[in-house]
């Protein structure tokens, strides 16, 4: 029997299939997902869990005209498979291939590039509002949001507005009891109550009969009994929270039954006003290892499996990452100081804090996907006398920008920010590249911004930050650690270090591209070009004395950073030179360009942007007026880690 998936060129093809054929298609889609996840790191368990939901949505709606927003976008793979991208699916998350998130440039079925959680309800409501204003009321807007993203503050802002505007909006709550790790918080407990409520197990039908059987006699009695009907309904299912906001609640619905999903979607498709359809799914559904361990299989390392879908080999890398060093340093700080706490926003696994959570359950706080709350919460802890560490990805921390300003920096509170995934995050692409943190953090008074050059710096900087009476930030990439040799000076506020001396030029490295700069300087020394290499360590405050002295003595200066050039380290250095009125030689900045960088392996991206050792060496030769020797090659091995 021929496979169906290769014949699916658009969702219209799915609508022409019989239900039995759609069931077969679901099996084929899971096989395609498994083949990709086995070959490279990719989002896996979450995509397995929405196959039937995706198919049902495209059966009932026509999203060539209707609107569909997936939140978060990493569960977009099944949608890509049936919207004309199956032939390219094997390229997903590779350089020049499909993005692992929605991408409007790939398909008209992708409306927003969504890599962060929580915004789907707002954008879908905005689409419904805009369509109405433009006379296109026949268009339907659908937002698919996970239960892990549901507690995000912006979701409730959107639901509150939706209940007031009364626009036709369907919110699909994809409830798999997970974000990356098991969900946390009071709202998670509320959803668990709905899952186990007898209404879902059978009283649901009885409730309908009870409500229908209430007689309606007279206007006053009718109003009274209407209230009784609502009370009965509310007592028999858990949708009261949403109903109170003016959002009609339906469900829960079995999320792996195509017939049930299609029936409910058809039921609510043409209803007026905002509706929330509660769909129960299983993360990793259809692949037993992922069902058994959905946390690991959220984004697993490449693996091999036998004919029975049992995992045989997990192809893990033995290289230690900066995230490992950061989590170990956090644990050490918590052992040494009982006032140290750690906060994360649903990223316990991503930040490798599982051991910290186990060892210090009373001082570990996972607040869910609520970054703004995490930072304000940390400010309160700091005001009470604690030493909170906020461990959040660089791009995720952007969501708490106002709290960093108001609650932390304005109050000058000792909150230490650990910014994981700073710089290029590789296959996750532009939604996750931590390209802007140096710019958005160094603007604030009282904030100290550090960029460790290697493993030694990262550990020492956190030790220092815990003792500093004010806000601090430490940024580090998703990459393997390296360590510079020799005796290293201690971390002191605003002090850089000189790692190599040379009279021909000056290279100032900011952050973990120090290793690439060191390889470039070493290779150029063999070519007869003697350069000074400085590890900046601090972005704010800069080591004004050392840097100005070295710049003044050098024929030229090259800065290197894994951050957007506007407002980054190089910009800070130019400001320093201008304010000092220094008559300096040429200053050239290497960094991330003023555009969104696409996805690809980190080493590939560094090489393309001239930020690997070879690119840094080439920039130095240009500044020194030297031609590259015919055999000039520098290993890229470290850049690929």
N, C-alpha and C positions, 0 to 999 in steps of 0.2 A: 504494500500500500504506500503510495507516494506521500511524502511529507507535505503538509499544508502551508507551513510558514514561508517557504520560498515563494509561494504564489500570492502572498499578502503584500500588495503594493500601497494600500491605503486602508483606513478603517471601513470604507465602503465594502471592501472585500470581506471583512469580518461580518458585516451585517447580512451578507448573502449566504452565510454558512448555516447549516442546521446546528441545533444545540449539541448534538453528539460530535459534530465536527469541531465546534468551538472547544469542547472538552479535550479533544485530541490536540487542538492547537495549543491549549494551556500546557499540556505535557511537553510539546516540542519547544515552547518558549522557555520552560524551566531547564530543558536540556541545553539550549543555547546560552542561558545565563550561567549554567555550571561550567560549560566549556570555556567561557571567557574568564570566570573567576579562578578556574584551575590554572590558567596560564599567566595571570598577572594580578596584582592587588587591585581589587575593584569592590564596590559596594555590592553585597551579595544577599544576605539574609533578608534585608528590607525589601528588595526587589522580588524575591521568591514569594513574599507575603502578599503582594498586590496584583498578582497575575490575573486572578478572576475578577477583581475589582476593576482593573484596567479594561479587560475585555467587555465586562458588563456596561461600563460607562460608554465605550465606543459603540456598543450595540444599541443603546437607548438614545444617545445624543448624537448629533452630527457636529463634531467639533471643527469642521471646515467653516462653520458659521457660529456655532455656540462657543462658549469660552471655557477653558479648562486650565487651572493653575495647580501644579503639584508642589506640595510643601511638606518636607524639604525636597529639593530637587534630586537628591541621590536615589530616590525610588522611581526614577524616570525610565529605567531600562526597558520594561515591558512595553511602555508607551512608544519608545523608539522603535521597537521591533515591528510594530504594526502600523507605523506612520511613514513607511517608505524607506526605512534605514536599515532593514535587515541585511542587505548586501554589504554594508559598511560596518556591521555590528562588531566584527572581529577587530576593528581598529580602535574601539572605544578606549579612551584614556591613554592613547599613544600620540606622539607628536604628529600633527597633521590629520589625526583621525577624529572620530566623534568625541564630543565632550561627555564627561560623566554626569553632567547636569543638563537641564533644559537649555537650549541655545536657539534663539530666534533666527540666527543666521543659517541654521541647519534645516529648519522646517517651519512652515506656518502654523503647525500644531503646537509649537513651543512659543508661548507669549512673553514670558519673562525668564531671564537667566537667574534661577533661584538656587542659591547654595546655602543660605541661612534659613532658619526656621521662623515661622510665625506670621509672615506677611501675606499669605495667600488670601485670607479672608478680606483684608483691606483692599488688595488689588482687585480681587473678584468683585467686591462691592463697588469699587470705583468703575470697573468695566460695566457693571449693570447700570450704574447711574449715568455714565457717559452714553451708553447705548440708548437709554431712555431719552436723554436730552437731544440726541440726534435722530429721534424718531424710529429707532430700531428695537422696539420693545419685544419683538418676537425672539430675539437672541436670549439664550439662557446662560447664566454664569455659574460655574461649579468650582469650588475650592476643595482640594483633598488635603487634609491636615492630619498629622499623626498625633497620638495622645501625648507623646513626649513634648511636642511643640505647643500643645493646647494651653499650658499655663503661662506662655509668654504674654506679657502685659499688653502688647499690641493686639493680640487676638481678642481680648475682652474689650478693648477700645473699639475694635471693628464690630464685634457682636452687639455692643451697646448702640452703636450708630446704625447698624442694620435693623435692629428692632425698632428704631425710631423712624427710619426712612421707609420701611415696608417694601423695599425693592425685592424683586424676585431673585433669590439667591439660594443656592443649594450648597451647604457645607457638609462634606463627607468627613466624618471623624473616623479615621483609620486607627482602631484601637487594638494594638498588639501587645500591650502592657510593657512596652519598651521605648526608650529612645535609642541610644547605643547600648547603655547598660539598662537594667530595670528602672522604670520611671520612679520618681520620688515625689512626695508632697501630699497635701490634703486632697487636691483634685484627683490625684492618682487613686487614693483610697475611695473617693466618691465614685469614680468609674468602676472600680472593683465591686462596689455595692450594686451598681446597675447590672454588671455582668452576672451576679449571683442572685439577683432578685427573683422571687417566684414568678413575677409577671412575665419574665422571659421564658420560664420553664413551662408555662401552660396557663396561668391565670390571665394572661394577656387576652385570650379569646373570651374568657368569662367576663373580663372587664368591659369588653365591647357590648356583650349582651346586657350587663347591668345598666350601662349608660343608656343604651337604646331603650331599655324597659322603663326608664323614668318618665312618667306621664307629664305632659305639658298642658296645664289648664290655667288660663288667665295670664295676663302680662306680669303681675307681681310674683305669682307662683313660678312662672317660667324663669324669671330672673333668679329667684331663690334656688330653684332646682338646677339652673345652669351652674351656679356656684357649687352645688353639691356634686354635679357631674365632674367639674374640674377637680374637686377635692378627691373624688374616687380615683380619677385618672392619675393624679399626682401621687396618691398613696400607693398605687400599684406599679408605678415605674419611676425611674430615677431622673427623668428629664426636667424636673421642676426648676433646676438652676437655669436652664436655657429658656424654658417657657416664661420664667419671670422676666427675662430680658426681651421678650417679644419675639423669640425665635422658636418656632414649632419643632418639637422633638419627635423623631420616629426611630424605633429600634428598641434594643439592639438587634442586628441582623447578622446571620451567619455569613462571614466574608469569603468563604471558599465554596459556597453553593451558587453556581451561576444562575440557576432558576430563581432562587430567593432574591439575589441581588437585582436581577432584571425586573422581577415583579415589583420590588420596592422602588427601584428607580423610575419605573413607569408610573407608579402611584404618585410620586412626588414631582415628576418632571414638569407638569403644567400648573402646579399649585402656585398661588400668588403669595408674596411675602417671603421672608427668610425662613429656611428650614434647615435643621441639622439632622442628618441621617447617621446614626451610630452603627458602624460596621465593625464586627469582631473578626480579626485576622490573627494568624500565627506567623511570627517572624521566622523565616527559614522554611516555610511550609513546602512540602514535597521533596525535601532533601534531608534525610534523617540526621546526619551530623549537624546541620545548621539548626534543625528543630531542637536538638539536644543541647547545643551550645550557641545560641544566637548572638551572644556577646562577641565571642571569637570570630564567628562567621559574618559579623557586620562588614568588615573589610579584611578578609583573611589573607595570609600569605599564600602564594601559589601552592596547589596540592595535587595529589594523585588519588583516584578512588577506584575501587574494583567494580565488578559488574553489579554488585548489590548496593552500590552507592555508599560503601563504607570507606572512610578515609584511610588510606594506607600510609601516605607520607605527606607531611607538611614541610614545604621547602622554606624554612626560616633562615634568615641571615644571622650570622654570628656577630656582626658588627654592633658595637654599642652606640646608641644614639644620644644626642643631647638631651632628649626627653628622659632617658634613663638616668643621666647624671643629675638633672634637675630634680627628679622625684627622690633620688637618694639624698640629695642635699636638703630637700624639704624635710624628709624623715629625720635626718641628723639634727637639723635645727629644732624640731619638735621634741626630740629626746633631750636636748641640752637646755631648752627653755620652755617651761610649762605654760607660758603666756602665748606661745606661738600657735596659731590656728591656720588651717588651709581651707580655702573655698574654691569650688569649681562649679561650672554651669553645665551639668549633664555630660561632662567629659572626663569622668573618672578613668575610664579605660584609655581614652586618647592621650591623656596626660600621665598615664601609667601610675596612678595613685592608689591602685587596689591595695597594696601592702600598707600604705599610709592609712587608708580607711580601716583596715583590719587592726592595725596596731594602736591607732588613736581614734576610736569611734566617737568619742565625746568632743574631739577638736577638729573633726573632719565634717565639712558641710557641703553637700551637693544640693544646690538650690534649684535644679532643673534649668531649662533653657530660658533663663531670666537674668541676663548679664547685668542689666541696670540695677536690679535688686541686689545682685551679688556684691557690686561695688558699694552701694549705699549701706548694705548690711555690714560689710567689712569696715566701713567708716564708723558705724556704731560700735563695733567691737573694739576698734582702735581707741575711740573716745573713752570706752570703759576701762582701758588699760591693757588690752590684748595687743599682740603683734601679728595681725592677719597677713597671710600670703594669698593673693588672688591669682590662681593659676588658670589662665584662659588663653585660647588661641588669639594671635594678633588681630585677625580680622573680626573675630567674635567680640573682642573687647571694644571695638569701635561702637558697638551698640550701647555702651555705657558712657559715652563721651561726656554727657552733661554731668553725670554723677562723679566722674573723675575730676571734673572742674569744680562743681559746687560742694560735694560732700567730702572730697578728699583734699584736693590742692588748696582750695580756699580756706579750709580749716587747718591746713598744714598737719595732717594726721599721718602717723607712721604705718601706712599700708604699702606692702611690697607687692608689686605686680610682676608676675612671671609670664612673659609673652612667648608661648610656644608657637611653632610654625611661622616665625618671623622670616621674611624673605620668601624665596620661591619654594612652594610646596609640591612641585612636580605635577603628577597627573591630575590633582584636584583642580588646577587651573586658576583662572582669574577670580573666582568667587572666594578662594582660600589663600591666594598668595598674600603673605603679610608684608605688603609693599609700602605701607603708609605710617607705621607706628612711630618712627623717629620724628616725623613731621607733626603728627597730632599730639604727641606727648611733650615734645620739647618746648611747645608754646606756653605751657602753664607755669606760672611762678611757683616756686617751692619744689617742683618735680625734679628729681635727679634721674637721668636716663643713662643706662649703661649698656654696652654691647660687648659681651665677652669675646675674646679672640680665640679661646680654646677651652678645653675641659677645666684646666686650672682656674682660669678666670671665672667661669660660671659658678663653681663651688665657692670660691673666695668672695665673689660679689654678693651672693645670697647671705653668707655669714656677716658681711659688712652691712648689708641692707637691714638685717634684723636689729642691728644696734643703732641705726640712724633715726633720729627724731624728726622724720618727715617722710613724704611719699617718695618711693623709688620705683624704677621699672628696669627690668632685665629682659632683653630679647635674645632669642636663639632659634636656630632653624630646625626643620625636619631633615636631619642629616646625621651621618656618622661623626663621632667626635674625633678630634685630633688634639695633640698636645705639643706645644713648643718646648724645646729642650732648654737646659741651662738653669741658672739661678734666677728666680722670678721675684721682683719686688712685691710687697704686699699691696692690697687694694687701699688706696687713700682717696678721699674725695677729690675728684677732678684732676687725677694724676695719670698721665700716659706713661708708656715705657718704650725705650729704644731697644730694638732687638738686633739691629745690624747697623754698622757705620760705613759710610761711603761718601766721597766728595763729589760725585757726578750728578746726583739728583736725590730727590726725597719722595718716598712712597709712604703714605699714611693710610693704614688699613683700619676700617671700622667694623668690628664684629668678626664673625667666623670666616670671612673671606681672607682673614689673615694668613691662613695656611696656603691659599692660592697665591697670595702676594709673596709669601716667603719662598715658595718654589720658583716664582718668577725672578725674584732678586738673586737667588742662588744660581739660577741658570745664566742670568746676565753677567754675574761675576765671572763665570767661566769664559764669557765673551769679552771680558776686559772692562765691563761697565760696573763701577763700584757705587752702590746706592745705599742710602740710609733707609731703614725700615722702622716705622713707628707703629706700635699697637695703641690706638687711641684710647681704648677702654671706655672713656666717658664721652657722651655726646652732649650732655649738659650736667655740670659745667665743663667746658673744655679746659684742657691744660694750657692756658694762654701763654704762660712763660715759656714752656718747652716748645710748643708749636710755633710761636712767633719767632723764637730764636732760630729754630731749624729752618723755617721758611725763608727767613732773611738771609741765611747763610747758603741757601741752595739756588742753583741756577734755574730749577723748575721743581714743581710739586705736583704729585698725582695722588688724588684721594680715591679710595676704593670702598664701596659699600653695597650691601644687598638690600637697598631701600630705594624708593622713588627719589629721583634727583631733586625735584622741587621740594624745598623745606627739609631736605635730609641732612646728613652729616657734612657733605661737601658744601652745602649752602651755609650751614652754621660756621664752617671754617672761613668762607668768603666774608661773612658778616664780621667775624673776629678780625680779619686782616683789614677790612675797610674801616672799622671802628678804631683800630690802632693807627691808621694812617701809614701803614707799612708800604714801602716801595718794594714790592715782591716781584720775583720772576713769574713766568706763566704758571697758572694753577689750573689743572685739568681735573675734571670730576668723572669717575666711572661709577655707574650705578644703574638702577632700573629706569627705563625711559618713561616719558610722560604719556603712557598708553597702558592699556590692560594687556598683560603678557599672557599668551595662550598656554595651554597645558602641554606637558611633555616631561620627560625625566629631568631631574634637577641638573644633572651634568650636561645634558643637551642644551638646556636653556641658558646655563652659565656660559657655555661655549658660544652660543649664538649671539649673546649680548656682550661678548668680549670681557666677561668677568671671571673666566678661568685663568689658570696660570699663563697659558699661551696668549690670551687676550691682554692680560696685564703687561706681560713682557713686550708685546707689540706696541702698546701705548707708550711704554717707557722708551723704546727705541725711537719712536716718532719724536718724542719730546727731546731726546738727546741727539737727534739728527743722525742716528745710526741706521744702516740698512740691516735687515735680518740676514744672518749667515745662511747659506744654502741648506744646511742640514739642521736648522734650528727647530727642534721639537721638544715639547714638554709634556710629560705624562698627564693625562686627564683622569687617571684612575681615582684620585681622591675626590675629584668633582662629581664622580658618579656615585659616591657613597651617600 
